Amino acid sequence: MPALLPLLPLLPFYPPPEPDLVTFRGLVLLLLFCASTSAWAHQSSEAYLRYRVDGAEVEQRLDISLRDLDRDLGLDADGDGVLSWGEVRTHWGDIERLAADGTRFTAAGATCQPTGAGTPQLDEHSDGMHAVLVTRWLCPATVQALAIDYRLFAATDAGHRGLARLVGTAGDPLVLVPGAGPQTLSASGAGLGSFVIEGMAHIASGLDHLLFLATLILVAVWRRDGAGWAPRASARSAVAETLKLVTAFTVAHSITLGLAASGVINPPSRWIESLIALTVLLAALDNIRPFVPGPRWVMVGLFGLVHGVGFAGPLKDLGLRGAELLKPLLGFNVGVELGQLAAVAVLLPLALLLRERRAYRRWIVPGASSAIAALATLWLAERSLALQLLP
């Protein structure tokens, strides 16, 4: 973020702030700095657990992100920012110990005994390469349900989650929270609530999605006036415009979320992440000087189609299809909507209160939009060109 701060006073379309705007300026800088630095330090992190049960025998497959493993175990020995198979293989014993400590389970209150392990391997998910650890267990009796005590990365990543499913059953997947105590995975258990929470967490940790919403709300309280913006006459009009934008975004991303999660569409994640950054950039530039033709909800709907594919990552990587996908998809989508509404509930009243203030027109909207555009430009370069520009 410090690299972006010099950009804020150099806005080409607005005069320098007057003395009575210093408080607004300091507030904007503080909010942007805190939000950006905290968000850059964390990316959404999931591990994937698949259990196969055959009588008293259990096979566990655990896929752990190499990015998370590198953070905790220092896999990148030469420090070149690229993990080779040799570097991962050298630390495989450490990875197995970390996995064993972080994923314990019991069946009917009894401890199961390990009987074997698979060979080391890697697999690619929507959020990058993962180490795959397969272990086999024998339990004292036929397994009906597993009580999973999940502790993976509990001390190093508060936002990490495990996504578990019982293969070959009608049971719902389960979102595992590190350090939350034993959670039950069964053939009949309902995991809808956990996916609602996961959808909310996905929005909360997705800075690009949040900034896209914030960019829209900044000028939802205004109307197009030639080549610029003018405050809307009433709060009711601003609320109605916000509802149009949120509805267009919701309908659009719900469509592609379902298509991507079910495997109907599967574009490369690098393209999607790059396009998401581009949508944030275009929306921010349109705030500074409107150039997108037509009603803004049309643009938001088109951009929402891209964001929906980005939302689908955790569900897509669970490998669910058909009826078994319905409840997790519903719960996750509801969580995403609740997260969006929470963001709107915080930002819209502030925008309504400030929409006619000179500081809002001359500093807050152009300042915030320029900072968002600069950050989105860096994201676009990183994601499309596979660069590392941000810490």
DRENPA-368605 format. One record per residue (C-alpha): residue number from 0; x, y, z; chain. Coordinates in pm, 1 decimal, decimal comma, always signed. Layout:
N
NUM / X / Y / Z / A
...
This chain:
391
0 / +0,0 / +0,0 / +0,0 / A
1 / +274,8 / +259,7 / +68,3 / A
2 / +360,0 / +248,2 / -303,3 / A
3 / +4,6 / +359,1 / -383,4 / A
4 / -19,5 / +647,0 / -138,1 / A
5 / +175,7 / +894,5 / -356,2 / A
6 / -85,4 / +846,9 / -628,5 / A
7 / -368,0 / +983,8 / -416,5 / A
8 / -270,2 / +1354,1 / -407,9 / A
9 / -205,3 / +1356,5 / -786,4 / A
10 / -564,1 / +1319,3 / -907,2 / A
11 / -585,4 / +1490,8 / -1247,2 / A
12 / -955,8 / +1568,2 / -1249,4 / A
13 / -1000,9 / +1744,7 / -915,8 / A
14 / -835,9 / +2044,1 / -740,3 / A
15 / -631,5 / +1994,4 / -422,5 / A
16 / -834,4 / +1950,3 / -102,5 / A
17 / -912,1 / +2255,7 / +103,4 / A
18 / -810,7 / +2272,6 / +472,4 / A
19 / -1155,6 / +2169,3 / +593,2 / A
20 / -1112,9 / +1844,3 / +398,3 / A
21 / -805,8 / +1727,6 / +589,0 / A
22 / -1014,6 / +1509,0 / +818,8 / A
23 / -1179,9 / +1338,3 / +522,2 / A
24 / -841,7 / +1289,2 / +355,8 / A
25 / -688,1 / +1132,4 / +664,9 / A
26 / -990,2 / +904,1 / +709,3 / A
27 / -977,6 / +779,6 / +351,2 / A
28 / -602,7 / +712,9 / +368,9 / A
29 / -638,2 / +528,7 / +697,8 / A
30 / -925,4 / +310,2 / +576,8 / A
31 / -755,1 / +226,5 / +248,3 / A
32 / -424,9 / +147,6 / +418,2 / A
33 / -579,3 / -76,5 / +687,0 / A
34 / -810,0 / -258,4 / +447,4 / A
35 / -543,2 / -314,5 / +187,4 / A
36 / -256,7 / -424,4 / +411,2 / A
37 / -469,9 / -668,2 / +606,8 / A
38 / -624,1 / -813,5 / +294,3 / A
39 / -296,1 / -850,2 / +103,9 / A
40 / -157,8 / -1050,7 / +395,8 / A
41 / -429,7 / -1312,3 / +355,9 / A
42 / -577,9 / -1511,3 / +71,4 / A
43 / -868,9 / -1749,9 / +92,6 / A
44 / -730,0 / -2086,7 / +199,9 / A
45 / -897,3 / -2427,1 / +174,7 / A
46 / -787,1 / -2784,3 / +218,5 / A
47 / -998,0 / -3068,5 / +77,3 / A
48 / -1075,8 / -3393,7 / +259,8 / A
49 / -1246,0 / -3692,5 / +97,6 / A
50 / -1336,4 / -3998,3 / +302,2 / A
51 / -1427,4 / -4339,3 / +161,1 / A
52 / -1582,5 / -4585,4 / +405,1 / A
53 / -1604,7 / -4961,1 / +353,2 / A
54 / -1740,5 / -5123,6 / +668,3 / A
55 / -1480,1 / -5052,8 / +936,3 / A
56 / -1217,9 / -4933,5 / +687,3 / A
57 / -1168,3 / -4564,8 / +612,4 / A
58 / -956,9 / -4403,3 / +341,6 / A
59 / -875,9 / -4034,5 / +389,1 / A
60 / -750,6 / -3815,5 / +104,8 / A
61 / -624,9 / -3475,3 / +217,2 / A
62 / -527,6 / -3207,1 / -35,9 / A
63 / -328,2 / -2919,4 / +120,1 / A
64 / -228,1 / -2605,0 / -66,5 / A
65 / +144,2 / -2575,7 / -134,5 / A
66 / +112,1 / -2203,8 / -65,8 / A
67 / -1,9 / -2278,0 / +291,0 / A
68 / +260,5 / -2547,3 / +339,1 / A
69 / +536,3 / -2317,3 / +218,0 / A
70 / +428,9 / -2051,8 / +466,4 / A
71 / +447,4 / -2292,2 / +762,6 / A
72 / +727,8 / -2525,7 / +655,5 / A
73 / +946,4 / -2312,5 / +429,5 / A
74 / +940,8 / -2545,8 / +130,6 / A
75 / +1101,9 / -2297,1 / -109,7 / A
76 / +1462,3 / -2376,9 / -18,8 / A
77 / +1627,1 / -2160,1 / -286,1 / A
78 / +1390,7 / -1866,8 / -231,9 / A
79 / +1311,1 / -1822,5 / -601,1 / A
80 / +935,2 / -1806,0 / -543,6 / A
81 / +873,3 / -2128,0 / -739,1 / A
82 / +818,8 / -2464,8 / -570,4 / A
83 / +975,9 / -2759,3 / -748,2 / A
84 / +872,9 / -3120,9 / -695,2 / A
85 / +1217,0 / -3184,3 / -544,9 / A
86 / +1163,7 / -2915,6 / -279,1 / A
87 / +821,8 / -3055,0 / -191,8 / A
88 / +941,9 / -3417,3 / -188,6 / A
89 / +1232,8 / -3330,6 / +43,3 / A
90 / +987,0 / -3200,7 / +304,1 / A
91 / +728,1 / -3477,2 / +259,2 / A
92 / +792,2 / -3616,4 / +607,2 / A
93 / +724,8 / -3271,9 / +756,3 / A
94 / +406,5 / -3243,0 / +548,8 / A
95 / +284,9 / -3582,4 / +674,8 / A
96 / +349,7 / -3485,4 / +1036,5 / A
97 / +169,0 / -3153,5 / +994,2 / A
98 / -127,7 / -3333,7 / +834,0 / A
99 / -139,6 / -3600,4 / +1105,8 / A
100 / -141,4 / -3337,1 / +1380,1 / A
101 / -405,4 / -3128,4 / +1203,6 / A
102 / -661,2 / -3390,4 / +1092,9 / A
103 / -764,7 / -3640,2 / +1357,8 / A
104 / -1091,2 / -3832,1 / +1360,1 / A
105 / -1278,9 / -4092,5 / +1560,6 / A
106 / -1571,0 / -4324,1 / +1478,1 / A
107 / -1838,4 / -4383,2 / +1744,6 / A
108 / -1598,6 / -4235,9 / +1999,1 / A
109 / -1326,5 / -4490,5 / +1921,2 / A
110 / -984,7 / -4421,2 / +1773,0 / A
111 / -906,0 / -4579,5 / +1437,4 / A
112 / -564,2 / -4728,6 / +1364,4 / A
113 / -354,1 / -4642,7 / +1056,7 / A
114 / -294,9 / -4931,9 / +817,5 / A
115 / -111,0 / -4766,3 / +528,4 / A
116 / -43,7 / -4456,8 / +320,1 / A
117 / -40,1 / -4367,8 / -47,1 / A
118 / +256,2 / -4241,2 / -246,0 / A
119 / +336,7 / -3867,0 / -244,1 / A
120 / +164,9 / -3677,1 / -522,8 / A
121 / +39,0 / -3334,4 / -628,7 / A
122 / -291,2 / -3217,9 / -774,8 / A
123 / -412,1 / -2882,8 / -907,5 / A
124 / -715,4 / -2703,8 / -767,7 / A
125 / -868,3 / -2368,6 / -855,4 / A
126 / -649,2 / -2197,8 / -594,4 / A
127 / -322,4 / -2360,5 / -707,0 / A
128 / -123,6 / -2678,7 / -657,3 / A
129 / -191,5 / -2904,9 / -357,7 / A
130 / -1,2 / -3184,5 / -189,3 / A
131 / -212,0 / -3502,4 / -182,0 / A
132 / -185,3 / -3732,6 / +120,8 / A
133 / -380,0 / -4059,5 / +119,7 / A
134 / -399,5 / -4264,5 / +441,2 / A
135 / -595,5 / -4577,9 / +529,4 / A
136 / -743,4 / -4662,7 / +867,8 / A
137 / -915,1 / -4951,3 / +1044,7 / A
138 / -1182,4 / -4870,3 / +1302,8 / A
139 / -1315,9 / -5101,5 / +1579,1 / A
140 / -1664,2 / -5128,3 / +1421,6 / A
141 / -1860,7 / -5041,9 / +1108,0 / A
142 / -1834,6 / -4667,6 / +1052,0 / A
143 / -2157,6 / -4468,8 / +1043,3 / A
144 / -2011,0 / -4122,4 / +1100,3 / A
145 / -1676,9 / -3955,5 / +1161,9 / A
146 / -1605,8 / -3697,2 / +1429,7 / A
147 / -1327,8 / -3484,8 / +1278,3 / A
148 / -1109,8 / -3275,0 / +1506,9 / A
149 / -961,7 / -3037,1 / +1251,6 / A
150 / -668,0 / -2821,1 / +1359,9 / A
151 / -475,2 / -2760,7 / +1038,2 / A
152 / -316,2 / -2411,9 / +1034,6 / A
153 / -518,0 / -2310,5 / +1342,4 / A
154 / -221,9 / -2115,1 / +1479,1 / A
155 / -111,5 / -1949,8 / +1155,2 / A
156 / -423,1 / -1877,8 / +945,5 / A
157 / -749,4 / -1784,9 / +1114,3 / A
158 / -925,9 / -1778,8 / +775,9 / A
159 / -831,4 / -2131,9 / +673,4 / A
160 / -1108,6 / -2389,9 / +625,7 / A
161 / -1126,0 / -2759,5 / +549,1 / A
162 / -1393,7 / -2880,3 / +306,9 / A
163 / -1484,1 / -3243,6 / +380,3 / A
164 / -1714,3 / -3489,5 / +206,1 / A
165 / -1805,2 / -3854,5 / +248,6 / A
166 / -1768,0 / -4007,6 / -98,1 / A
167 / -2043,1 / -4236,6 / -225,4 / A
168 / -2314,0 / -4121,4 / +15,8 / A
169 / -2600,1 / -3872,6 / +10,4 / A
170 / -2455,1 / -3683,2 / +304,8 / A
171 / -2377,9 / -3315,1 / +268,5 / A
172 / -2020,4 / -3183,8 / +265,9 / A
173 / -1896,0 / -3015,3 / +580,7 / A
174 / -1694,5 / -2698,2 / +631,7 / A
175 / -1430,7 / -2763,8 / +897,6 / A
176 / -1316,6 / -2474,4 / +1116,0 / A
177 / -968,6 / -2522,9 / +1264,4 / A
178 / -973,6 / -2547,0 / +1642,3 / A
179 / -1354,3 / -2558,1 / +1666,8 / A
180 / -1356,8 / -2905,9 / +1822,3 / A
181 / -1495,7 / -3229,7 / +1675,5 / A
182 / -1739,0 / -3183,3 / +1386,7 / A
183 / -1952,5 / -3470,6 / +1259,6 / A
184 / -1941,7 / -3590,4 / +900,0 / A
185 / -2205,1 / -3851,4 / +824,0 / A
186 / -2406,2 / -4002,5 / +541,0 / A
187 / -2718,1 / -3818,2 / +655,4 / A
188 / -2583,7 / -3502,8 / +817,3 / A
189 / -2696,1 / -3162,2 / +692,6 / A
190 / -2413,1 / -2922,8 / +619,1 / A
191 / -2620,5 / -2637,7 / +472,5 / A
192 / -2548,3 / -2398,5 / +759,2 / A
193 / -2174,7 / -2447,6 / +735,9 / A
194 / -2181,5 / -2353,4 / +367,0 / A
195 / -2382,5 / -2038,9 / +442,9 / A
196 / -2104,5 / -1938,3 / +680,2 / A
197 / -1842,2 / -2036,0 / +422,8 / A
198 / -2010,1 / -1815,0 / +160,3 / A
199 / -2003,7 / -1520,1 / +399,5 / A
200 / -1638,4 / -1587,5 / +481,9 / A
201 / -1555,6 / -1609,7 / +110,8 / A
202 / -1693,5 / -1259,6 / +53,5 / A
203 / -1522,9 / -1123,6 / +365,0 / A
204 / -1181,3 / -1253,5 / +254,3 / A
205 / -1223,8 / -1162,5 / -113,5 / A
206 / -1089,1 / -807,3 / -137,4 / A
207 / -1147,6 / -786,4 / -513,4 / A
208 / -1519,2 / -869,4 / -477,4 / A
209 / -1560,1 / -628,1 / -184,7 / A
210 / -1386,0 / -344,7 / -366,2 / A
211 / -1604,3 / -402,0 / -671,3 / A
212 / -1914,6 / -360,5 / -451,6 / A
213 / -1766,8 / -58,7 / -275,6 / A
214 / -1687,4 / +102,4 / -611,6 / A
215 / -2049,4 / +63,8 / -721,1 / A
216 / -2195,2 / +200,9 / -398,4 / A
217 / -1970,1 / +508,1 / -402,1 / A
218 / -2163,5 / +653,1 / -697,7 / A
219 / -2496,6 / +472,7 / -658,1 / A
220 / -2603,2 / +783,6 / -465,0 / A
221 / -2532,1 / +994,4 / -775,2 / A
222 / -2675,8 / +1007,0 / -1124,9 / A
223 / -2511,3 / +1058,7 / -1461,7 / A
224 / -2490,2 / +1427,3 / -1553,8 / A
225 / -2329,3 / +1465,6 / -1895,8 / A
226 / -1965,7 / +1361,4 / -1862,2 / A
227 / -1981,5 / +1362,4 / -1483,0 / A
228 / -2196,1 / +1289,1 / -1181,1 / A
229 / -2453,8 / +1481,1 / -978,0 / A
230 / -2612,1 / +1388,8 / -641,9 / A
231 / -2948,4 / +1215,0 / -660,6 / A
232 / -3234,6 / +1427,0 / -534,7 / A
233 / -3360,5 / +1177,0 / -280,2 / A
234 / -3235,1 / +889,9 / -69,0 / A
235 / -3515,8 / +676,7 / -211,6 / A
236 / -3376,4 / +715,5 / -562,2 / A
237 / -3028,2 / +618,0 / -441,1 / A
238 / -3160,4 / +309,7 / -261,1 / A
239 / -3354,6 / +206,7 / -572,6 / A
240 / -3038,8 / +237,7 / -784,4 / A
241 / -2842,8 / +30,9 / -532,0 / A
242 / -3109,4 / -241,0 / -541,3 / A
243 / -3085,0 / -252,8 / -922,1 / A
244 / -2708,3 / -290,7 / -907,7 / A
245 / -2709,6 / -555,1 / -633,6 / A
246 / -2989,4 / -750,5 / -802,1 / A
247 / -2810,6 / -749,7 / -1138,8 / A
248 / -2487,5 / -864,6 / -974,3 / A
249 / -2666,4 / -1134,5 / -772,1 / A
250 / -2861,9 / -1280,5 / -1064,3 / A
251 / -2556,8 / -1283,4 / -1290,0 / A
252 / -2309,1 / -1437,8 / -1047,0 / A
253 / -2566,0 / -1694,7 / -928,1 / A
254 / -2595,8 / -1824,4 / -1285,3 / A
255 / -2225,3 / -1871,2 / -1344,4 / A
256 / -2162,2 / -1990,2 / -988,2 / A
257 / -2399,0 / -2280,6 / -1050,9 / A
258 / -2257,8 / -2355,8 / -1396,2 / A
259 / -1896,4 / -2348,9 / -1278,6 / A
260 / -1958,2 / -2543,0 / -956,2 / A
261 / -2135,5 / -2819,3 / -1150,0 / A
262 / -1858,6 / -2840,3 / -1409,7 / A
263 / -2067,6 / -2719,0 / -1705,4 / A
264 / -1815,9 / -2440,9 / -1762,8 / A
265 / -1453,3 / -2461,2 / -1654,8 / A
266 / -1244,8 / -2168,3 / -1783,3 / A
267 / -883,6 / -2142,1 / -1661,2 / A
268 / -871,0 / -1978,0 / -1319,0 / A
269 / -592,3 / -1744,1 / -1433,9 / A
270 / -823,0 / -1595,1 / -1697,8 / A
271 / -1108,0 / -1552,6 / -1451,8 / A
272 / -894,6 / -1391,8 / -1181,2 / A
273 / -749,1 / -1154,8 / -1442,2 / A
274 / -1095,5 / -1062,7 / -1567,8 / A
275 / -1218,1 / -1000,8 / -1212,3 / A
276 / -931,7 / -755,1 / -1163,6 / A
277 / -1026,8 / -590,4 / -1494,0 / A
278 / -1390,9 / -546,9 / -1380,7 / A
279 / -1272,9 / -371,3 / -1064,4 / A
280 / -1044,5 / -145,2 / -1268,4 / A
281 / -1314,9 / -48,7 / -1521,7 / A
282 / -1574,8 / +20,5 / -1251,9 / A
283 / -1328,7 / +242,8 / -1061,9 / A
284 / -1232,1 / +437,4 / -1375,9 / A
285 / -1600,3 / +484,3 / -1459,3 / A
286 / -1643,6 / +643,6 / -1116,1 / A
287 / -1373,3 / +900,0 / -1189,5 / A
288 / -1499,6 / +990,6 / -1535,8 / A
289 / -1806,4 / +801,9 / -1666,9 / A
290 / -1742,7 / +627,9 / -1998,6 / A
291 / -1944,3 / +302,6 / -1987,1 / A
292 / -2258,4 / +350,9 / -2203,9 / A
293 / -2608,7 / +255,2 / -2102,8 / A
294 / -2756,9 / +187,6 / -1758,3 / A
295 / -2493,1 / +90,2 / -1505,5 / A
296 / -2682,9 / -222,7 / -1397,1 / A
297 / -2614,2 / -372,3 / -1742,1 / A
298 / -2239,5 / -336,9 / -1688,7 / A
299 / -2273,1 / -479,9 / -1337,9 / A
300 / -2466,8 / -779,2 / -1468,2 / A
301 / -2202,6 / -858,5 / -1729,5 / A
302 / -1923,3 / -823,2 / -1475,6 / A
303 / -2120,1 / -1037,4 / -1228,6 / A
304 / -2101,0 / -1329,6 / -1471,8 / A
305 / -1722,9 / -1323,1 / -1430,0 / A
306 / -1732,9 / -1292,8 / -1050,5 / A
307 / -1967,0 / -1591,5 / -1025,6 / A
308 / -1705,7 / -1820,2 / -1179,7 / A
309 / -1455,4 / -1688,6 / -926,2 / A
310 / -1692,9 / -1766,3 / -638,7 / A
311 / -1723,2 / -2128,2 / -749,9 / A
312 / -1370,9 / -2243,2 / -662,7 / A
313 / -1435,0 / -2411,2 / -324,3 / A
314 / -1747,8 / -2593,0 / -447,0 / A
315 / -1594,2 / -2696,5 / -779,2 / A
316 / -1294,6 / -2852,6 / -605,3 / A
317 / -1519,4 / -3072,6 / -392,4 / A
318 / -1615,3 / -3259,8 / -709,6 / A
319 / -1989,9 / -3261,3 / -635,5 / A
320 / -2237,4 / -3325,8 / -914,9 / A
321 / -2613,5 / -3342,4 / -959,5 / A
322 / -2837,4 / -3354,6 / -653,0 / A
323 / -2546,9 / -3372,0 / -407,1 / A
324 / -2442,1 / -3021,7 / -515,5 / A
325 / -2779,9 / -2853,2 / -457,8 / A
326 / -2769,1 / -2788,8 / -82,4 / A
327 / -2404,0 / -2679,2 / -65,0 / A
328 / -2459,6 / -2453,7 / -368,4 / A
329 / -2771,8 / -2302,7 / -211,9 / A
330 / -2604,7 / -2250,8 / +123,9 / A
331 / -2288,9 / -2102,8 / -25,7 / A
332 / -2485,1 / -1865,7 / -250,5 / A
333 / -2702,8 / -1751,3 / +39,8 / A
334 / -2386,8 / -1683,2 / +238,7 / A
335 / -2240,7 / -1480,0 / -47,0 / A
336 / -2560,9 / -1271,9 / -65,4 / A
337 / -2562,7 / -1213,3 / +310,1 / A
338 / -2201,6 / -1100,6 / +291,3 / A
339 / -2286,4 / -861,0 / +10,0 / A
340 / -2584,0 / -721,0 / +198,4 / A
341 / -2367,9 / -666,9 / +505,2 / A
342 / -2123,2 / -464,3 / +294,8 / A
343 / -2407,8 / -261,4 / +144,8 / A
344 / -2560,3 / -203,0 / +489,8 / A
345 / -2231,5 / -53,5 / +610,0 / A
346 / -2140,0 / +155,0 / +303,8 / A
347 / -2471,5 / +281,0 / +165,8 / A
348 / -2581,5 / +486,1 / +471,0 / A
349 / -2242,1 / +660,7 / +471,1 / A
350 / -2267,5 / +735,4 / +99,2 / A
351 / -2622,3 / +867,5 / +144,6 / A
352 / -2510,7 / +1093,0 / +428,3 / A
353 / -2217,5 / +1236,4 / +233,1 / A
354 / -2350,8 / +1242,1 / -123,1 / A
355 / -2402,5 / +1619,0 / -138,6 / A
356 / -2087,1 / +1714,8 / +52,7 / A
357 / -1808,4 / +1888,9 / -136,6 / A
358 / -1554,8 / +1657,4 / +28,7 / A
359 / -1737,1 / +1352,6 / -105,9 / A
360 / -1732,0 / +1490,8 / -461,1 / A
361 / -1381,1 / +1635,2 / -460,0 / A
362 / -1191,7 / +1392,1 / -244,0 / A
363 / -1360,1 / +1074,9 / -119,0 / A
364 / -1499,1 / +935,2 / -445,6 / A
365 / -1204,7 / +1026,7 / -671,9 / A
366 / -949,3 / +938,8 / -404,1 / A
367 / -1096,1 / +600,1 / -320,3 / A
368 / -1168,3 / +519,4 / -685,2 / A
369 / -813,4 / +609,6 / -791,7 / A
370 / -662,5 / +394,2 / -517,9 / A
371 / -888,6 / +102,7 / -613,5 / A
372 / -798,8 / +148,0 / -981,7 / A
373 / -426,5 / +144,7 / -897,7 / A
374 / -462,6 / -171,8 / -690,0 / A
375 / -673,1 / -340,0 / -959,8 / A
376 / -407,9 / -253,1 / -1217,9 / A
377 / -144,8 / -430,4 / -1009,0 / A
378 / -375,9 / -731,1 / -965,9 / A
379 / -436,3 / -742,6 / -1340,8 / A
380 / -63,6 / -737,5 / -1413,5 / A
381 / +9,6 / -1003,2 / -1150,3 / A
382 / -265,7 / -1239,9 / -1257,0 / A
383 / -233,5 / -1209,1 / -1634,2 / A
384 / +146,3 / -1207,7 / -1650,6 / A
385 / +217,5 / -1435,5 / -1350,6 / A
386 / +418,3 / -1163,0 / -1174,9 / A
387 / +475,6 / -1096,7 / -804,5 / A
388 / +428,1 / -722,8 / -750,2 / A
389 / +253,0 / -710,5 / -412,5 / A
390 / +386,6 / -845,7 / -81,0 / A
